[in-house]
Structures are given as structure tokens and as C-alpha cells.
Amino acid sequence: EPRLSELVTLFRRVSEQHGSLDPDLSSLLERAPPLGTLTDLIAHALGLPPAFKQGLLAETRVDRRADILVEILQQIADRHSSGSQGLRPFPPPFSTN
């Protein structure tokens, strides 16, 4: 699906801009999880505020969650390329759970 591919590509790009991507998470991305699972993983990895994450989980349309995350990832990528500082380490360490 194009949306899944776009989300993975943007997430990898942002991850590379902020350091390296956790090997476990990278391996999971290569297996192309379902779009709903992918949106949940990326929302977690981005370290978004809990209220925002809850809002994403409340969105019943997976394609809308993916669109929101694409917008966020694009903003992060744009901020990085413009030289903005103050971002948290990205992505945070992948959970062993």
C-alpha cells in the first residue's frame, strides 16, 4: 500500500536525521506490519505527548491516523533540515517487551 510505504520511508528518514534506527524496530519495519500496527509503533517511537497519542488511538480510521503521522514526520524532517534544535533523542530506545 502506498500509504504504508510512505510512512515507513518518512519514519526511516527522520530516524536517520536524528541518529540511528533501533535494529529491532528496523527489522520490524522490513516485515511491513499492517498499517494500524505501524501507526501505533511510530506514534510510540516519536515520543508524542500522551494526550496526542490517545487522540490517535481514538481515531477509528487507520488511514487518517497514517495521514496525521505523515504530517508530523514531514514537520520533523523539515525542522531538522532547517536547523531547528531542541528535539528529543529520536527514536527512543525500542522496548524489549
C-alpha positions in Angstrom: 0.0 0.0 0.0 1.4 3.4 -0.9 0.5 5.0 2.4 2.3 2.3 4.3 5.4 2.7 2.2 5.3 6.5 2.6 5.0 6.2 6.3 8.0 3.8 6.6 10.1 5.9 4.2 9.5 9.1 6.2 10.0 7.4 9.5 13.3 6.0 8.4 14.4 9.4 7.0 13.6 11.1 10.3 15.3 8.4 12.2 18.4 8.7 10.2 18.4 12.5 10.7 18.3 12.0 14.4 20.8 9.2 14.7 20.3 5.5 14.1 17.2 3.4 14.0 17.0 0.7 16.6 17.8 -2.6 14.9 14.7 -4.4 16.3 12.4 -1.7 15.0 14.2 -1.6 11.7 13.7 -5.3 11.3 10.0 -5.0 12.2 9.6 -2.2 9.5 11.1 -4.5 6.9 8.4 -7.1 7.5 5.7 -4.4 6.6 3.3 -4.8 9.5 -0.3 -3.9 8.9 -1.0 -0.1 8.7 -2.8 0.0 12.0 0.1 -1.7 13.8 2.6 0.6 12.0 0.8 3.8 13.0 0.8 2.6 16.7 4.5 1.8 16.6 5.5 5.0 15.0 3.3 7.1 17.3 5.0 5.4 20.3 8.5 5.8 18.8 8.0 9.5 18.2 7.6 10.2 21.9 4.5 12.2 21.3 2.6 13.6 24.3 0.3 11.1 25.9 -2.9 13.1 25.1 -1.9 13.3 21.5 -1.2 9.5 21.4 -4.6 8.9 22.9 -6.2 11.1 20.3 -4.5 9.0 17.6 -5.7 5.8 19.2 -9.3 7.2 19.3 -9.2 7.8 15.6 -11.1 4.8 14.2 -9.9 5.4 10.6 -6.4 3.9 10.2 -5.8 5.9 7.0 -6.5 9.1 8.9 -4.0 8.1 11.7 -1.4 7.4 9.0 -2.1 10.8 7.3 -1.6 12.6 10.7 1.7 10.8 11.3 2.9 11.6 7.8 2.2 15.3 8.5 4.1 15.0 11.8 7.1 13.2 10.3 7.2 15.7 7.5 7.3 18.6 10.0 10.1 16.9 12.0 12.1 16.3 8.8 11.5 19.9 7.7 12.5 21.3 11.1 15.7 19.2 11.1 16.7 20.4 7.6 16.1 24.0 8.6 18.5 23.5 11.6 16.0 23.7 14.4 17.3 22.3 17.7 15.7 21.1 20.8 14.3 17.8 19.6 14.4 14.8 21.9 16.6 11.8 21.0 14.8 10.0 18.2 13.6 7.4 18.2 13.7 6.5 21.8 15.1 3.0 22.6 12.8 0.2 21.4 11.1 -1.7 24.2 12.1 -5.2 24.8 8.5 -6.1 25.6 
